[in-house]
């Protein structure tokens, strides 16, 4: 399973992607004007949501243009990483 992080306006949100569920995906957002959350902040947020970074996983970043096909439009950053449920959570295995 994966967690993703992206900017929404001037804030950052991290969420765990749960395909095949009608439930709202677990997420943690950092407020207006926040700097990009550090790896430690992201790991803490994942723990609060009942997940942890999978062994050996690293954050991967990519960028997309806000207006597809227009390289002069602002860039949006998106990151993702493999995660697993923490042993104490009841969310099931990764």
SULLIN-V492586 format. One record per residue. N is the residue number from 1. PHI is phi in radians with two decimals (NA if undefined). PSI is psi as a letter, one per 40 degrees, with the letter a starting at -180 (NA if undefined). OMEGA is omega in radians with two decimals (NA if undefined). Layout:
N/PHI/PSI/OMEGA + N/PHI/PSI/OMEGA
This chain:
1/NA/i/-3.07 + 2/-2.15/i/2.92 + 3/-1.97/i/3.09 + 4/-2.23/i/3.07 + 5/-2.38/h/3.13 + 6/-2.59/i/3.09 + 7/-1.58/i/3.05 + 8/-2.18/g/-3.05 + 9/1.18/b/3.13 + 10/-1.92/f/3.07 + 11/-2.23/i/3.13 + 12/-2.05/h/3.09 + 13/-2.24/h/3.05 + 14/-1.94/h/-3.14 + 15/-2.51/i/3.10 + 16/-1.69/h/-3.09 + 17/-1.39/h/-3.14 + 18/-2.08/g/3.14 + 19/-1.14/i/3.06 + 20/1.37/e/3.09 + 21/-2.24/i/3.09 + 22/-1.52/e/-3.13 + 23/-1.23/i/3.03 + 24/-1.18/h/3.13 + 25/-1.18/h/3.09 + 26/-1.08/h/3.14 + 27/-2.55/i/3.06 + 28/-2.41/h/3.13 + 29/-2.00/i/3.05 + 30/-1.84/h/-2.95 + 31/-1.08/i/-3.09 + 32/-0.91/h/3.08 + 33/1.35/e/-3.12 + 34/-1.19/i/3.02 + 35/-1.20/i/3.08 + 36/-1.02/h/-3.12 + 37/-1.03/i/-3.13 + 38/-1.26/i/3.06 + 39/-0.97/d/3.11 + 40/-1.15/d/3.11 + 41/-1.08/d/3.13 + 42/-1.16/d/3.13 + 43/-1.11/d/3.10 + 44/-1.10/d/3.13 + 45/-1.10/d/3.10 + 46/-1.04/d/3.11 + 47/-1.04/d/3.12 + 48/-1.07/d/-3.13 + 49/-1.54/e/3.12 + 50/1.64/f/-3.12 + 51/-2.31/i/3.06 + 52/-2.57/i/3.10 + 53/-1.14/h/3.12 + 54/-1.16/i/3.13 + 55/-0.94/h/3.10 + 56/1.39/e/-3.11 + 57/-1.37/i/3.06 + 58/-2.32/i/3.12 + 59/-1.21/h/3.04 + 60/-2.06/h/-3.09 + 61/-2.00/i/2.98 + 62/-2.55/i/-3.11 + 63/-2.17/i/3.04 + 64/-2.29/i/3.07 + 65/-1.41/i/3.14 + 66/-1.03/d/3.07 + 67/-1.95/h/-3.10 + 68/-0.91/h/3.12 + 69/1.43/e/-3.14 + 70/-2.00/g/-3.10 + 71/-1.16/e/3.10 + 72/-1.57/e/-3.14 + 73/-1.39/i/-3.14 + 74/-1.00/i/3.14 + 75/-1.67/h/3.02 + 76/-1.90/h/3.12 + 77/-1.67/h/3.10 + 78/-2.33/h/3.12 + 79/-2.20/i/3.04 + 80/-2.58/i/-3.12 + 81/-2.73/i/3.06 + 82/-1.33/h/3.12 + 83/-2.32/i/3.05 + 84/-2.47/i/3.08 + 85/-1.14/i/3.05 + 86/-1.29/i/-3.11 + 87/-0.94/d/-3.09 + 88/-1.52/e/-3.13 + 89/-1.49/i/3.13 + 90/-1.86/f/-3.07 + 91/-1.48/e/3.12 + 92/1.63/i/-3.09 + 93/-1.36/i/3.13 + 94/-1.25/NA/NA
